[in-house]
Amino acid sequence: MKNIAGFVCAAAMTTLLLSPATAEDSVSHYAPEQSETLADALENYNTYNQKVAEVLARPSLTENDMEEIHEHTYTIEVALARINETLGGLPVTLERLHLASESYNAAAVRGVGEVYLENALPLAE
């Protein structure tokens, strides 16, 4: 009898563990808007977060509303990846600019400064 109870318990646990994978198979996946540049990423990030906010502002959320949010998150994820990739190196570039200016190295200041501003200026837009 203990073996049967153990088997039933193990079968129930297996069913519970596999259920999310089965449910995930029925979820639609969407093609995100691409974020080729930091400016694109920031625009997509702001636009699609606003879309999510608009859906969340609805009095009640239907399955269609949740599907709409699900679709928007694909573009937000791509945008965040581009933002993180670009901005992750920004502190290092800024430090290189700082050190070049501190040592009065005009060529390095100009070169590093251009790279820094290329990645920093879209944040101010």
N, C-alpha and C positions, 0 to 999 in steps of 0.2 A: 504494500500500500504506500509506503514511503517513496518508493521509486516512481509510482504513478503520480503522486503529488508533486514530486520534484520535476518530473517531465512536464506536467501541466504548467507549473510555475515557470520553467525554462521556456516553454513554448509561448506563454503569455508575454514574457519579457522580450523574446525575440520579435514577436509581432509588434510590440510597442516600439522597439528600437528601429524596426524597418519601416514603420508607418510614415515617418517624416520623409524618408527617401521616396516612397511611393507618391506622397502628396506633392513633393517637389517636381516630380515628373510631369504633373499636370499644369504647372505654372508656366506661363508664357514668358519668353525672354525677348527682349527688344534690342534693336540696334540703336546705340546711343549716338547723340550728336558728338562729333569729334572735337577735340580741343588741341589743335595743332600748335598754337602759340599760347603764351601766358595770357595775352589779351583775350583770345578766344575762350580760354578756360575760365577767366574771371567773368566774362559775359555769360557763358553757359551756367556757371555756378550761381550767379545772381538771378538769372532768368528762371532757371528750373527750381531754385529754392522758393522763389516767389510763387511759382505754379503749385508747389507742394503746400505752401502757406494758404493759398486760395482754396485748395481742396480741404485742408484741415479746418478752415473757417466755416465750412458747411455745417448746418445744425446736426446732421447725423451722417455717418459714413456708410455708404452702401458698398457692396462688393466691387462695383464699377469704380467707385471713388478710390478704393484701395488698390485696384488694378492700375488706375491712373497714376497714383503715387509710385507704385512699383515701377512703372515705365519711366517716370521722371528720374528715379534714383540711378538708373543706368548712366544717364548723362552727367549727373552730379558726381558719381564715382569716377568717371573718366576725367572730368574737370579737376577734381581734387587730386587725382594722381599727377596731372600735369602741373598743378600749382605746387604740390609737394616736391616734385622733381626739380622744378625751376627754383623755387624759393629755398629748398634745402641747402643749396650751395651759396645762397646770397650772403650769409654772415661771413663765410670764408672770403668771398670776393670783396666784401666791404673791409675786412681786416687787411687784405692785400692793398687796397686803395689807401687805407689809413697809414699803413707802414710806408708805402711809396711816397705819400705826401709828407710824412714825417722826415723822410730822408731826402726830400727835395729832388726826387727822381722824376723829372718831367715826362720822360718817355713812358715810364711805368705808370705814372698817374694817368696819362692820356689813355693808354691801352686798357688798363684795368678799370678806369673810370667809365669808359665806353661800355665795357661788358657789364659793369655794375648797373649803370643807368638803363641799359637795354632790358634788364630783368626787373629793376626796381620801379621804373616810371609807370608801367601799366597798373601798378597798385594804386597810384594816385588818381587815375582816371575814373 
